[in-house]
Each structure stands twice: as structure tokens, then as C-alpha cells.
Amino acid sequence: MKILFILAWIKLFSKVLYNLYLLLFMFTPFTIKGCSLELLKPAEKGIITFCNITHEQIRKQLLETGVDIGNKITVIQKFPVLQIKVNDINIAINIETARAIYVRIIDNE
């Protein structure tokens, strides 16, 4: 009889701990630190972390204009074309190219 009582308390205690876990960790605010370039809003800045551009000519053109890993990039406008700024150069790119460029979001300076 005493064992059943202890098991019931353990079961109840585990439910309480689980609910406490949900309150503390599942509903805490979070921030996004990185994303593809297409998700940045105008005036947001990021540092390029990865480029997955498969078209060789487009990749070479972007590298020549400064779109390379480690460089800071700013979204100027998103419509009608995505316009970005890298190394004080404004560049217009299509949305497919923007999806292939990943950035770590940084605070506006």
C-alpha cells in the first residue's frame, strides 16, 4: 500500500515538473540570429555567412561586387527588385539569388 502511495506522488510530481518546464522554457521569447537574405527587411543588416549559388556566372559577378562570406550587407529595398548594399555598392538581385545567400543578422549601427 505504501508503494502505491509513493508511485502516485511520483506521478503527480512528474506532471508538476513537466508543466513547470513548459511555463519556463516553451514560452520564453526568442530572437532569430540568422536567415536567408530574402527574409531581411529594408534597412536591416547582416554579415554573409554562406552562399549556395550554383550558377557560376552569377556567383562570379557577386564575388566581384563584394558579396562574399564575412562582408556586411544591407537591404535597401525589396520591391520591385531586391536591392542590397555591399561595400558602398548598390546591387539589384533576384529573389532566387537572395534565397541562396545566408546572413547573420546584426544590429543597425
FENRANOR-V486328 format. One record per residue. N is the residue number from 0. RES is the residue in one letter. SS is DSSP state (helix for helix, strand for strand, loop for the rest). D_CENTER is the distance of its C-alpha to the mean C-alpha in whole Angstrom. Layout:
# FENRANOR-V486328
n;res;ss;d_center
N;RES;SS;D_CENTER
N;RES;SS;D_CENTER
This chain:
# FENRANOR-V486328
n;res;ss;d_center
0;M;loop;55
1;K;helix;53
2;I;helix;51
3;L;helix;50
4;F;helix;49
5;I;helix;47
6;L;helix;45
7;A;helix;44
8;W;helix;43
9;I;helix;41
10;K;helix;39
11;L;helix;39
12;F;helix;38
13;S;helix;35
14;K;helix;34
15;V;helix;34
16;L;helix;32
17;Y;helix;29
18;N;helix;29
19;L;helix;29
20;Y;helix;26
21;L;helix;24
22;L;helix;25
23;L;helix;23
24;F;helix;20
25;M;helix;19
26;F;loop;19
27;T;loop;18
28;P;loop;15
29;F;loop;12
30;T;loop;9
31;I;loop;5
32;K;loop;5
33;G;strand;3
34;C;strand;3
35;S;strand;7
36;L;helix;9
37;E;helix;10
38;L;helix;8
39;L;loop;9
40;K;loop;12
41;P;loop;15
42;A;loop;16
43;E;loop;12
44;K;strand;12
45;G;strand;10
46;I;strand;11
47;I;strand;11
48;T;strand;11
49;F;strand;12
50;C;strand;14
51;N;loop;15
52;I;loop;18
53;T;loop;21
54;H;loop;23
55;E;helix;25
56;Q;helix;27
57;I;helix;23
58;R;helix;22
59;K;helix;25
60;Q;helix;25
61;L;helix;21
62;L;helix;22
63;E;helix;25
64;T;helix;23
65;G;loop;21
66;V;loop;18
67;D;loop;18
68;I;loop;16
69;G;loop;16
70;N;loop;16
71;K;strand;15
72;I;strand;14
73;T;strand;15
74;V;strand;15
75;I;strand;18
76;Q;strand;19
77;K;loop;17
78;F;loop;21
79;P;loop;23
80;V;loop;21
81;L;strand;18
82;Q;strand;19
83;I;strand;17
84;K;strand;19
85;V;strand;19
86;N;loop;22
87;D;loop;24
88;I;strand;24
89;N;strand;23
90;I;strand;22
91;A;strand;21
92;I;strand;19
93;N;loop;19
94;I;helix;16
95;E;helix;17
96;T;helix;16
97;A;helix;13
98;R;helix;12
99;A;loop;13
100;I;strand;11
101;Y;strand;8
102;V;strand;7
103;R;strand;7
104;I;strand;7
105;I;strand;11
106;D;loop;13
107;N;loop;16
108;E;loop;19
